[in-house]
Structure formats: C-alpha cells, structure tokens
Amino acid sequence: MLAISLLLLGLILLLLTGLPIFAGLSLFGGLLLLSEPGGLAIVSDIVFAKTGMYVLVAIPLFAYMAHVMIRGRIVDDLYSTAYTLTRHLPGGVGIATIAACMIFSAISGSSVATALTIGAVAIPQMIRYGYDPKIAYGLVAAGGTLGILIPPSGPMILYGVATDTSISGLFMAGLLPGFLLAVIFCVYCMFRQRGTKREQRASAGEMFVAIRKSGWAITLPGLVLGGMYAGVFTATEAAAIGAILALMIAGLAYRSIGLRDIWACAIDAARTSAMLFMILASAAVFSYALTKMMVPQQIVDMVTHLNMGPLGFILAMMVMLFILGMFLESIAIILITSPVILPVMTHLGIDPIWYGVLLVINLEIAMITPPVGMNLFTIKAVTHSPMGPIIRGSFPFVLLMMLGLGLVVAFPQIAVWLPNSMMNTP
C-alpha cells in the first residue's frame, strides 16, 4: 500500500509543477513501464486502441455544436427569457440566472463557458436589483458548474471511455441530479433575497414573446437529449444531429453565422478535441502501467482485507475526490483515479453510472473550491473583483452542493432511475 501511495503522490506532485496533464501522465506511465520487460514496445498499440474508439467521435461533434451556438449568438436571448418568466418571484433575478445556466449547460457542456457567458450578463443585473455582490459572484460560479453535470458533458464522456460505461446512460443519469442542484440553488436564492425588490409578473403576451424569442436555443437540447432517452439514436449520433441542427438554426433561423464562422468553429472544436485526445492517450499508457504493476489488484485486496463495504468505500472516495479537487483539474482526477478504482467498484458491486454522477458532482465542487477552482478565476475575469469576495460568495454554494451530493449518495435512484428506465425501454 505504501508503494501505491508513493506512486500516486509522485504523479500528483509532478502535475502540480505545472506540467501539462498529457505530458505528466505519459512520462510517469512511461517511466513505470521501463521497469517491465518490453513494456514500452506496446505503447503505440495502447494509444491507437484507446483513441480509435467510435464513441469518441461525440467529443468533437458536441464541441462543434457548442461553438456554433455560442458564435452564432443563439444564447443571447436565454437570460432575458428566463428573467421575464421569473421576475415576480423572490430572488427572481437569481432564479433566472440559474435557469439560463441550466439551458446553456445543455448547449455548451462547459462549466467555464457557462460561467463566463451568463456571468457577463447576469452579475450586473443581480447587483442592480439589490443582491450582495458576493452572492451574485457565488451564484454564477455555482450555476456554471452545472455545465459538466447536465449533458452533454465532456468529463462524463471521458469517464465513460475510461471505465467502459454507457455514455448515454451517464448523460441521462446527470439530468435529475442537475435539476436537484438547480432547485437547491433557487430555493436558497429565494430565501436569501426574500426582502429585495421585485417586478410585476409578466403578462401572458410577454411570456409568449420571450419564449418564442429563445425557442430555438431551448428546443435544441431537448431534441438531442429526448432522442437519446427515446432510444432513437446513440450519444455519438446525438452529437452529429446536434451539430447539424446548430448549423441550421444559426445559419437559417438566426442568420448570424457565415462560412468564415463555420470554419472558425471547426478549428476551435478541433483544438479542444485534440487536447482531450492527447490526455486520453496518455491516461491509457498510465492505466496500462498500473495494471502491469498489479496496482488495482492490490487495492482490491486491501479493501477486502479491511472489510470495507460499498458505502464505506464511496464515502472514502468522496473525501479523497474533494481533497484532489482542490489541487488538480477535473480531467486529471478522472483519468488518474478511474483505472485504479474500477476493479474495486466491480468487486463491491457499485453501479459505475451512480459513481460517475457522484464523481462529476465532486468535480463541480472542485470548480468553486480554492486554490485552483476554475470558475472562481472565470468570475474574477468577468468582474475584475478581488478573489476574496468571490471565494466568500461561493462558500455557501459549496455547502449546498455537498447537500446535493449527500442526497445522491443516500438515494442512488436520483441518479440511476432515468438511465435504468431508458435501458429497460423496449
């Protein structure tokens, strides 16, 4: 066990030096393979086998859909529509912000993009309506984290590939926990802002106009996710359909994108995908090295010896993921831990889809936890505020997300009911 701990600690320290994730994983894995006869000779086979999987086509397609929707300014009307529908409620501006974050999350699949895009519009509006700036910062930072839980989600795809888990199942599993967290945020916002001013309820005509204005931005995620839930197409096919529909909406309905923009979106999507593929390839080398050194089997033996049941193991993992999240990026956490714990989960009979949702919620918490919470830096870039108020404003939402995490741990059906019903549908 000491050797395993030293191995993982060495890798974490290497990544903390600022070395890119793909370089750290591949170098560390390569060094471990040097101790195995002929270990390096099989590296090329491992890389091509892992990156040549058909399901990975979904990554560039979902990335392309997101870039088209953003560059085509299709999301510009989301916030105003959400505000029109919720402005009469206590904390209505905050609720509108969470609603806009949810819809944009289903378009972009990125926490940072969600916080950046929605924050630029919503934070000044919330402050104008009497919100404490710290709460406005925290609300957008936390709302942005929904980008990796509500599908499509890049981290879910990577986890699915790393553990051979159904990506469609993971996508469906993230929906209800995502809505749960959004409702918790909204309830907190209504309670916290119950004394602030609010506007008159929008008329039916105003609501209709607002919904029609952002109809395409709202409809696209519903079509993509609804098709997967109904079994009409797989996650990869859904990504292709989403990209085509995004192009049609931006080009024909909004007329906000030209040939040059289409090419620019393709370049941006290719850059994002290339980065993820390099990380995935290096993680495959690292995973193979751990397997050759019998590390997963040693951990299974240790868990068996300690008599640790499924719940005890899950709770221990939640603590470890929270600590890792304070120092490492989400992708690094997924690709370092998944190969190690997969045999343990199999041994204990833990549903990998349920664990995948718990993992992603922990990654969400990491996005607003110092010292390397990416959404904290995103809000700082948007507002030019000192980091102190942003961290203090985000702290209540860390606690709220821990509450949501605890509910999903206590009631696994929140995560697994939807994918189970989808998979059991004839």
Residue pairs with C-beta under 8 A, 6 or more apart in sequence:
1 298
1 302
4 295
4 298
4 299
7 32
7 290
7 293
7 295
8 336
8 340
10 28
11 24
11 25
11 28
11 286
11 336
12 324
12 327
12 328
12 336
14 24
14 27
14 28
15 21
15 24
15 328
15 332
16 327
16 328
19 27
21 279
21 282
21 329
21 331
21 332
21 335
22 275
22 278
22 279
22 281
22 282
23 282
24 282
24 332
25 279
25 282
25 283
25 285
25 286
25 332
25 335
25 336
26 281
26 282
26 285
26 286
28 286
28 289
29 282
29 285
29 286
29 287
29 288
29 289
30 40
30 43
30 285
30 289
32 39
32 286
32 289
32 290
32 292
32 293
33 39
33 40
33 43
33 285
33 288
33 289
33 292
34 40
36 289
36 292
36 293
39 289
39 292
42 288
43 285
43 288
46 284
46 285
46 288
47 281
47 284
47 285
49 284
50 161
50 280
50 281
50 284
51 277
51 280
51 281
51 284
53 161
54 236
55 157
55 160
55 161
55 167
55 235
55 236
56 157
56 161
56 277
56 280
57 236
57 239
57 240
58 152
58 157
58 167
58 235
58 236
58 238
58 239
59 154
59 157
59 239
59 272
59 273
59 276
59 277
60 269
60 270
60 272
60 273
61 236
61 239
61 240
61 242
61 243
62 109
62 152
62 154
62 157
62 239
62 242
62 243
63 109
63 154
63 268
63 269
63 272
63 273
64 243
64 246
64 265
64 266
64 269
65 107
65 152
65 239
65 242
65 243
65 245
65 246
66 107
66 108
66 109
66 110
66 113
66 269
67 264
67 265
67 268
67 269
68 243
68 246
68 247
68 250
68 257
68 262
68 265
69 75
69 107
69 108
69 217
69 220
69 246
69 249
69 250
70 107
70 108
70 113
70 117
71 250
71 257
71 261
71 264
71 265
72 246
72 249
72 250
72 251
72 254
72 256
72 257
72 261
73 254
73 256
74 107
74 216
74 217
74 246
74 249
74 250
74 254
74 256
75 103
75 104
75 107
75 117
75 217
77 210
77 213
77 214
77 217
78 100
78 103
78 104
78 118
78 214
78 217
78 218
79 96
79 97
79 100
79 118
79 121
79 122
79 125
80 210
80 213
80 214
81 210
81 211
81 213
81 214
81 218
82 95
82 96
82 97
82 99
82 100
82 103
83 92
83 93
83 96
83 125
84 202
84 206
84 207
84 210
85 96
85 99
85 202
85 207
85 210
85 211
86 92
86 93
86 95
86 96
86 99
87 93
87 96
87 198
87 199
87 200
87 201
87 202
88 198
88 199
88 200
88 201
88 202
89 95
89 190
89 198
90 190
90 191
90 193
90 194
90 196
90 198
91 186
91 189
91 190
91 191
91 192
91 193
91 194
91 196
92 198
92 199
93 122
93 125
93 126
93 129
93 131
93 193
94 126
94 131
94 135
94 136
94 139
94 185
94 186
94 189
94 190
94 192
94 193
95 186
95 189
95 190
96 122
97 118
97 122
97 126
97 139
97 140
97 143
98 139
98 143
98 182
98 185
98 186
98 189
99 182
100 118
100 121
100 122
100 143
101 114
101 115
101 118
101 140
101 143
101 144
101 146
101 147
101 182
102 143
102 146
102 150
102 178
102 179
102 182
103 217
103 218
103 221
104 113
104 114
104 117
104 118
104 147
105 111
105 114
105 144
105 146
105 147
105 149
105 150
105 178
106 150
106 151
106 152
106 221
106 225
107 217
107 220
107 221
108 114
108 117
108 147
109 147
109 148
109 151
109 152
109 153
109 154
110 147
110 148
110 154
111 144
111 145
111 146
111 147
111 148
111 364
111 367
111 374
111 375
112 144
112 147
112 374
112 375
112 378
113 147
114 143
114 144
114 146
114 147
115 140
115 141
115 143
115 144
115 145
115 147
115 375
115 378
115 379
115 382
116 144
116 378
116 381
116 382
118 140
118 143
118 144
119 140
119 141
119 144
119 378
119 379
119 382
119 383
120 382
122 136
122 139
122 140
123 133
123 136
123 137
123 140
123 379
123 382
123 383
126 135
126 136
126 139
127 133
127 136
129 196
129 197
129 198
130 193
130 196
130 197
131 139
131 193
131 196
132 393
133 383
133 385
133 389
133 393
134 389
134 390
134 392
134 393
135 192
135 193
135 393
135 396
136 393
137 379
137 383
137 385
137 389
137 390
137 393
137 394
138 368
138 390
138 392
138 393
138 394
138 395
138 396
138 397
139 185
139 189
139 393
139 397
140 379
140 382
141 367
141 368
141 373
141 375
141 376
141 378
141 379
141 390
141 393
141 394
141 397
142 185
142 368
142 375
142 394
142 397
142 400
142 401
143 182
143 185
144 367
144 375
144 378
145 364
145 365
145 367
145 368
145 375
145 401
146 178
146 181
146 182
146 364
147 153
148 154
148 155
148 156
148 330
148 360
148 363
148 364
148 367
149 174
149 177
149 178
149 181
149 357
149 360
149 361
149 364
150 174
150 175
150 178
151 170
151 171
151 172
151 174
151 175
151 225
152 171
152 224
152 235
152 238
152 239
152 242
153 170
153 171
153 174
153 360
154 276
155 330
155 331
155 334
155 360
155 363
156 167
156 170
156 171
156 174
156 356
156 360
157 167
157 170
157 235
158 276
158 279
158 280
158 331
158 334
158 335
159 165
159 170
159 334
159 338
159 356
159 359
159 360
160 166
160 167
160 170
160 356
161 167
161 280
162 280
162 283
162 287
162 334
162 335
162 338
162 339
162 342
163 338
163 342
163 352
163 356
165 352
165 353
165 356
166 353
166 419
166 423
167 235
168 228
168 234
168 235
168 238
168 419
168 422
169 353
169 419
169 422
169 423
170 353
170 356
170 357
170 419
171 225
171 228
171 235
172 225
172 228
172 229
172 418
172 419
172 422
173 353
173 354
173 356
173 357
173 415
173 416
173 418
173 419
174 357
174 360
174 415
175 225
175 418
176 414
176 415
176 417
176 418
177 357
177 361
177 404
177 408
177 414
177 415
180 404
180 407
180 408
180 414
181 361
181 364
181 400
181 401
181 404
184 400
184 403
184 404
185 397
185 400
188 396
188 397
188 400
202 210
211 218
216 249
216 253
216 254
220 242
220 245
220 246
220 249
223 241
223 242
223 245
224 238
224 239
224 241
224 242
224 245
225 238
227 233
227 238
227 241
228 234
228 235
228 238
228 422
229 418
229 422
230 425
231 422
231 425
233 241
247 257
247 262
250 256
250 257
251 257
251 262
257 265
276 331
279 331
279 335
280 335
283 335
283 336
283 339
286 335
286 336
286 339
287 335
287 338
287 339
290 296
290 339
290 340
291 339
295 340
296 339
296 340
296 341
296 342
296 343
296 344
297 343
299 340
299 341
299 343
299 344
300 343
300 344
300 347
303 313
303 344
303 347
303 348
304 347
308 316
309 348
310 348
310 349
310 350
313 344
313 345
313 348
313 350
314 350
314 355
314 358
314 409
315 409
317 337
317 341
317 355
317 358
318 358
318 362
318 405
318 409
320 337
321 333
321 337
321 359
321 362
321 363
321 366
322 362
322 365
322 366
322 369
324 333
324 336
324 337
324 366
325 333
325 362
325 363
325 365
325 366
325 369
326 366
326 369
326 370
326 371
326 372
327 371
327 372
328 336
328 366
328 372
329 372
329 374
330 363
330 366
330 367
333 359
333 362
333 363
333 366
334 359
334 363
337 359
342 352
345 352
345 355
351 412
351 416
353 415
353 416
353 419
354 408
354 412
354 415
354 416
357 408
357 415
358 405
358 408
358 409
358 415
361 401
361 404
361 405
361 408
362 405
364 401
365 398
365 401
365 402
365 405
366 372
366 373
367 373
367 374
367 375
367 376
368 375
368 376
368 394
368 397
368 398
368 401
369 398
370 376
370 387
370 391
373 394
375 394
376 387
376 390
376 391
376 394
379 385
379 390
380 386
380 387
380 390
383 390
407 414
408 414
408 415
